[in-house]
Amino acid sequence: MEVFHSIKDLVATRGSGYSNLLVRRPMQITVFCIGFAVLLMFLICNYPSPFRVSTISNYFNGVSTKEKHESTLESILRNASMENNTVIITNLNDAWAEPGSIFDVFRESFRIGNETQRFLNHLVVINWDQKAQVRCQAVHPHCYQIESKSENATSKEAFFMTKDYLHIVWKKIEFLGLVLELGYSFIFTDTDVMWLRNPFKHFQEDADFQTSCDYFTGNSSDLNNAPNTGFSYVKSNEKTIWLYKFWFNSSKLYPNLHDQDAFNMIKIHPNISSMNLKIRFLSTTYFGGFCRPSDDFNQVCTMHANCCVGLDNKVNDLKILLQDWKNYMALPQIEKQQSHRSWTVPQLCRTSFQRMHQRHNKR
């Protein structure tokens, strides 16, 4: 009995050991698997493989970078803004920023215009490349560089309707939509628009979107007007934010059109009328250009080097235009009122534009 008892005890003891072993082994396997999984994740996240996907940390880094750029933009807009959250925006690349080029002529127009110099304080210059940004910062307080994947395409002169030209104009529409979303109304002005008088006096208070014209029918509500969106006044509201998204997306529908021609197509779209969006067209009496110059020096606010091809041609004719304006401003007040002066431009611009049309008609 005593031996049997000892064997029983021995079996019981072994049974207890087996039982403990069965409990410990799954736990060891589980801990090993967890450790191996952690090690594997560490290696995947840190191994420099070309097939590596973005990690969560990378995602948040990307968001913070975007937020940083928006914060910089908001700061510039805030510093440049008028009391009613309105800014003036133009865009620039290296070719147009060269000393003696369009940007210098553009800024001079503000200085010699009739009570227009103060608007330079509210001008935000959007730069497409680093060289333009550096030059802008040397002469102007409110400069913002848009990051571009193809800086070579945005730094040189973008000839009309080339791939580089289309890239810039559609990127511009996307950017202006962002400005509206940030709560800022704006006047967008091409850099080849000369500012000669205060334009705000001629904007309609109840309009959402107002744009200049190459050719004006005489009726500001007439959708048959030929818009030139190189000078536009846009109020920030839900309707205009929607418009700019709709406009930008139209680039997919009209891939071979630039932004202005695409707008000319969508202005009659049923979606725009259903949004009760008030579009108004600005008279060429006040907002003229080389297509149709303003014929009254006593009323003109802006003059645009439209219907013109070539940077050198624009610079040449705009300098002549500013001299015409200086000659007018030098007159005594009585002579100004009685004056029936006319512009001596376009000159080179007329020739270049006629040649472009001749080449187009031969195709």
Secondary structure per residue as TSV (DSSP state, phi and psi in degrees):
chain	resnum	aa	ss	phi	psi
A	1	M	-	360.0	-35.7
A	2	E	H	-70.1	-39.4
A	3	V	H	-66.6	-46.2
A	4	F	H	-56.7	-39.6
A	5	H	H	-63.8	-39.1
A	6	S	H	-67.0	-41.4
A	7	I	H	-63.0	-40.7
A	8	K	H	-60.2	-43.7
A	9	D	H	-63.3	-39.3
A	10	L	H	-62.8	-44.8
A	11	V	H	-62.0	-41.9
A	12	A	H	-62.2	-41.9
A	13	T	H	-63.0	-45.5
A	14	R	H	-63.6	-39.5
A	15	G	H	-59.2	-40.5
A	16	S	H	-64.8	-38.5
A	17	G	H	-65.3	-43.6
A	18	Y	H	-60.8	-40.4
A	19	S	H	-63.5	-44.6
A	20	N	H	-64.1	-38.4
A	21	L	H	-62.7	-40.9
A	22	L	H	-65.5	-28.7
A	23	V	H	-78.8	-43.0
A	24	R	H	-70.9	-38.9
A	25	R	H	-62.2	-46.6
A	26	P	H	-59.6	-36.1
A	27	M	H	-65.3	-41.5
A	28	Q	H	-64.0	-41.3
A	29	I	H	-63.7	-41.3
A	30	T	H	-63.2	-46.6
A	31	V	H	-62.1	-41.2
A	32	F	H	-62.1	-43.8
A	33	C	H	-63.3	-42.2
A	34	I	H	-63.6	-45.5
A	35	G	H	-61.7	-41.7
A	36	F	H	-64.7	-39.8
A	37	A	H	-64.6	-42.1
A	38	V	H	-62.7	-44.4
A	39	L	H	-61.6	-42.1
A	40	L	H	-63.9	-43.2
A	41	M	H	-63.3	-38.6
A	42	F	H	-63.1	-43.3
A	43	L	H	-65.9	-41.0
A	44	I	H	-64.4	-42.8
A	45	C	H	-71.6	-24.2
A	46	N	H	-111.3	-7.3
A	47	Y	S	-79.4	127.5
A	48	P	-	-76.6	67.5
A	49	S	-	-91.6	142.0
A	50	P	T	-66.6	-14.7
A	51	F	T	-97.4	5.4
A	52	R	-	-64.2	135.2
A	53	V	-	-93.8	163.9
A	54	S	-	-66.1	132.5
A	55	T	-	-88.2	172.3
A	56	I	H	-61.8	-39.6
A	57	S	H	-63.4	-38.0
A	58	N	H	-63.3	-40.3
A	59	Y	H	-59.2	-48.1
A	60	F	H	-69.0	-31.7
A	61	N	H	-62.4	-39.8
A	62	G	H	-63.3	-42.6
A	63	V	H	-62.8	-43.0
A	64	S	H	-65.4	-35.1
A	65	T	H	-63.7	-44.7
A	66	K	H	-61.2	-44.9
A	67	E	H	-62.7	-35.1
A	68	K	H	-62.6	-45.4
A	69	H	H	-65.4	-42.0
A	70	E	H	-64.9	-36.9
A	71	S	H	-64.4	-40.5
A	72	T	H	-63.7	-44.7
A	73	L	H	-61.9	-45.8
A	74	E	H	-60.7	-38.0
A	75	S	H	-64.3	-42.6
A	76	I	H	-65.8	-44.6
A	77	L	H	-62.2	-42.4
A	78	R	H	-62.9	-43.0
A	79	N	H	-69.4	-29.2
A	80	A	H	-91.6	-11.6
A	81	S	-	-70.0	145.9
A	82	M	-	-77.2	179.1
A	83	E	T	-62.4	-28.6
A	84	N	T	-97.0	26.7
A	85	N	S	58.4	41.4
A	86	T	E	-117.4	137.0
A	87	V	E	-126.3	164.0
A	88	I	E	-108.1	131.6
A	89	I	E	-125.7	134.2
A	90	T	E	-132.1	169.5
A	91	N	E	-130.9	153.5
A	92	L	E	-148.6	143.2
A	93	N	-	-125.3	178.4
A	94	D	H	-55.7	-44.1
A	95	A	H	-61.7	-39.6
A	96	W	H	-82.0	-15.1
A	97	A	H	-92.2	-6.8
A	98	E	S	-55.3	142.2
A	99	P	T	-53.3	133.0
A	100	G	T	82.1	0.7
A	101	S	S	-94.4	-158.6
A	102	I	H	-56.1	-43.0
A	103	F	H	-61.5	-40.2
A	104	D	H	-66.0	-41.6
A	105	V	H	-65.3	-42.2
A	106	F	H	-57.4	-50.4
A	107	R	H	-66.5	-34.7
A	108	E	H	-62.9	-35.9
A	109	S	H	-60.2	-36.9
A	110	F	H	-65.0	-38.7
A	111	R	H	-71.6	-33.8
A	112	I	H	-100.8	-4.7
A	113	G	S	-69.3	169.3
A	114	N	T	-82.2	99.8
A	115	E	T	59.5	42.5
A	116	T	-	-112.1	-11.9
A	117	Q	G	-60.5	-34.4
A	118	R	G	-61.3	-23.8
A	119	F	G	-71.6	-16.7
A	120	L	G	-62.1	-28.6
A	121	N	G	-67.0	-18.6
A	122	H	G	-111.5	11.4
A	123	L	E	-90.0	124.6
A	124	V	E	-106.6	123.6
A	125	V	E	-101.9	118.5
A	126	I	E	-93.2	121.8
A	127	N	E	-109.6	137.2
A	128	W	S	-92.6	-7.7
A	129	D	S	-153.2	167.3
A	130	Q	H	-65.6	-39.4
A	131	K	H	-62.3	-43.3
A	132	A	H	-63.8	-38.8
A	133	Q	H	-62.5	-44.3
A	134	V	H	-63.6	-44.2
A	135	R	H	-66.3	-38.8
A	136	C	H	-62.3	-47.3
A	137	Q	H	-64.2	-22.8
A	138	A	H	-73.2	-22.2
A	139	V	H	-128.3	-6.1
A	140	H	-	-144.7	144.8
A	141	P	S	-81.5	-23.0
A	142	H	-	-117.7	89.0
A	143	C	E	-124.3	136.1
A	144	Y	E	-136.9	127.2
A	145	Q	E	-96.9	127.6
A	146	I	-	-86.5	127.4
A	147	E	-	-73.2	129.7
A	148	S	-	-124.8	139.8
A	149	K	S	-70.9	-18.5
A	150	S	-	-130.3	79.0
A	151	E	H	-67.2	-30.9
A	152	N	H	-60.4	-35.2
A	153	A	H	-72.4	-26.7
A	154	T	H	-99.9	-10.9
A	155	S	H	-88.6	-34.5
A	156	K	S	-83.7	170.9
A	157	E	-	-64.1	123.6
A	158	A	-	-91.4	104.0
A	159	F	-	-69.3	147.7
A	160	F	T	-51.7	126.9
A	161	M	T	69.5	11.9
A	162	T	S	-78.8	170.7
A	163	K	H	-59.9	-40.9
A	164	D	H	-64.1	-41.2
A	165	Y	H	-61.4	-47.6
A	166	L	H	-64.4	-37.2
A	167	H	H	-59.2	-45.5
A	168	I	H	-67.4	-47.2
A	169	V	H	-67.2	-34.2
A	170	W	H	-78.2	-32.9
A	171	K	H	-64.0	-35.0
A	172	K	H	-61.9	-45.1
A	173	I	H	-61.9	-41.9
A	174	E	H	-61.3	-43.1
A	175	F	H	-65.3	-44.7
A	176	L	H	-62.4	-33.8
A	177	G	H	-61.7	-38.3
A	178	L	H	-64.2	-40.5
A	179	V	H	-60.0	-42.3
A	180	L	H	-62.5	-41.4
A	181	E	H	-63.8	-30.3
A	182	L	T	-77.9	-2.5
A	183	G	T	95.1	15.8
A	184	Y	-	-109.3	128.3
A	185	S	E	-79.5	160.9
A	186	F	E	-154.6	155.8
A	187	I	E	-101.4	119.5
A	188	F	E	-94.0	130.4
A	189	T	E	-131.7	126.2
A	190	D	-	-59.9	153.1
A	191	T	T	-72.5	-13.4
A	192	D	T	-96.7	21.7
A	193	V	E	-100.4	122.6
A	194	M	E	-90.5	127.3
A	195	W	E	-92.9	115.4
A	196	L	-	-115.5	-25.4
A	197	R	S	-147.4	168.3
A	198	N	-	-65.1	116.4
A	199	P	S	-81.5	-19.6
A	200	F	G	-61.7	-26.8
A	201	K	G	-64.9	-18.1
A	202	H	G	-111.1	10.5
A	203	F	S	-88.3	146.7
A	204	Q	-	-87.2	130.5
A	205	E	T	-63.8	-34.2
A	206	D	T	-92.7	1.9
A	207	A	-	-85.6	147.2
A	208	D	S	-90.6	-41.3
A	209	F	E	-134.7	122.9
A	210	Q	E	-127.9	134.9
A	211	T	E	-138.8	151.8
A	212	S	E	-73.6	175.0
A	213	C	E	-133.2	147.1
A	214	D	E	-72.7	-40.3
A	215	Y	E	-139.5	128.8
A	216	F	-	-110.8	130.9
A	217	T	-	-80.3	-15.6
A	218	G	S	105.9	-9.8
A	219	N	-	-121.4	116.7
A	220	S	T	-68.3	-18.1
A	221	S	T	-96.2	-5.5
A	222	D	-	-73.8	116.5
A	223	L	T	-71.0	-6.7
A	224	N	T	-80.8	-5.4
A	225	N	S	-60.4	147.7
A	226	A	E	-92.9	99.3
A	227	P	E	-71.1	148.1
A	228	N	E	-125.4	101.9
A	229	T	E	-79.1	9.5
A	230	G	E	-71.5	-8.5
A	231	F	E	-141.7	109.8
A	232	S	E	-142.4	143.3
A	233	Y	E	-114.1	121.2
A	234	V	E	-129.9	126.5
A	235	K	-	-87.1	142.6
A	236	S	-	-82.4	112.1
A	237	N	S	-157.1	177.3
A	238	E	H	-60.3	-35.2
A	239	K	H	-69.2	-42.9
A	240	T	H	-74.7	-32.7
A	241	I	H	-60.9	-44.5
A	242	W	H	-62.1	-42.8
A	243	L	H	-57.4	-46.4
A	244	Y	H	-68.7	-31.6
A	245	K	H	-67.8	-43.0
A	246	F	H	-63.7	-42.1
A	247	W	H	-63.6	-48.4
A	248	F	H	-61.5	-41.6
A	249	N	H	-67.8	-20.6
A	250	S	H	-68.1	-14.1
A	251	S	H	-63.9	-25.5
A	252	K	H	-76.2	-32.8
A	253	L	H	-77.3	-33.6
A	254	Y	S	-124.5	69.0
A	255	P	T	-65.4	-19.1
A	256	N	T	-101.4	8.8
A	257	L	S	-108.2	150.2
A	258	H	-	-85.2	174.3
A	259	D	H	-59.0	-38.7
A	260	Q	H	-68.0	-44.8
A	261	D	H	-66.6	-34.8
A	262	A	H	-65.7	-39.9
A	263	F	H	-62.1	-39.0
A	264	N	H	-62.2	-26.7
A	265	M	H	-80.2	-44.1
A	266	I	H	-83.0	-12.8
A	267	K	T	-60.8	-23.0
A	268	I	T	-102.3	8.1
A	269	H	-	-67.2	139.3
A	270	P	H	-57.8	-30.6
A	271	N	H	-62.7	-33.7
A	272	I	H	-70.0	-43.7
A	273	S	H	-66.3	-34.0
A	274	S	H	-69.8	-22.2
A	275	M	T	-82.7	-4.1
A	276	N	T	55.3	37.6
A	277	L	-	-82.1	122.0
A	278	K	-	-89.9	106.2
A	279	I	E	-100.1	130.3
A	280	R	E	-129.7	147.9
A	281	F	E	-111.2	135.3
A	282	L	-	-88.1	137.6
A	283	S	-	-68.3	140.4
A	284	T	T	-71.9	-8.7
A	285	T	T	-62.5	-38.9
A	286	Y	T	-100.5	-33.1
A	287	F	E	-123.1	79.6
A	288	G	E	-91.7	-175.3
A	289	G	E	-171.1	-179.4
A	290	F	S	-69.6	-23.1
A	291	C	S	-63.9	-49.0
A	292	R	S	-144.7	93.0
A	293	P	-	-64.7	146.9
A	294	S	-	-66.0	131.7
A	295	D	S	-97.9	11.5
A	296	D	-	-131.5	104.3
A	297	F	T	-62.1	-24.3
A	298	N	T	-80.0	-8.4
A	299	Q	T	-124.3	-19.6
A	300	V	-	-59.9	136.8
A	301	C	-	-107.3	-44.4
A	302	T	E	-137.6	153.2
A	303	M	E	-133.1	130.5
A	304	H	E	-112.7	135.6
A	305	A	-	-82.2	55.8
A	306	N	-	-83.7	176.9
A	307	C	S	49.1	44.3
A	308	C	-	-145.8	138.4
A	309	V	-	-122.6	130.9
A	310	G	-	104.5	127.3
A	311	L	H	-60.8	-47.0
A	312	D	H	-62.2	-37.6
A	313	N	H	-64.5	-41.2
A	314	K	H	-63.2	-47.8
A	315	V	H	-60.4	-44.7
A	316	N	H	-58.2	-50.7
A	317	D	H	-73.3	-32.3
A	318	L	H	-70.2	-34.4
A	319	K	H	-65.0	-38.5
A	320	I	H	-65.6	-41.0
A	321	L	H	-59.4	-44.6
A	322	L	H	-66.2	-31.9
A	323	Q	H	-68.5	-39.0
A	324	D	H	-56.6	-43.1
A	325	W	H	-67.4	-42.2
A	326	K	H	-60.4	-41.2
A	327	N	H	-62.6	-39.8
A	328	Y	H	-66.5	-45.9
A	329	M	H	-66.3	-22.5
A	330	A	T	-78.6	-10.8
A	331	L	S	-72.6	149.0
A	332	P	-	-60.0	154.8
A	333	Q	H	-56.9	-40.5
A	334	I	H	-64.8	-42.5
A	335	E	H	-66.2	-34.1
A	336	K	H	-60.0	-47.1
A	337	Q	H	-66.2	-31.2
A	338	Q	H	-92.9	-4.2
A	339	S	-	-72.9	141.6
A	340	H	-	-124.0	54.2
A	341	R	-	-72.0	159.6
A	342	S	-	-134.7	154.6
A	343	W	-	-72.4	147.8
A	344	T	-	-96.3	12.7
A	345	V	-	-123.4	160.0
A	346	P	-	-80.1	154.8
A	347	Q	S	-121.4	-83.4
A	348	L	H	-62.6	-32.8
A	349	C	H	-64.4	-38.4
A	350	R	H	-63.5	-44.4
A	351	T	H	-63.9	-45.0
A	352	S	H	-65.3	-38.1
A	353	F	H	-70.0	-38.6
A	354	Q	H	-64.5	-39.6
A	355	R	H	-64.2	-40.0
A	356	M	H	-61.8	-43.4
A	357	H	H	-66.4	-36.8
A	358	Q	H	-63.4	-42.7
A	359	R	H	-64.7	-39.2
A	360	H	H	-65.2	-40.6
A	361	N	H	-71.5	-24.0
A	362	K	H	-76.4	-19.8
A	363	R	-	-71.7	360.0
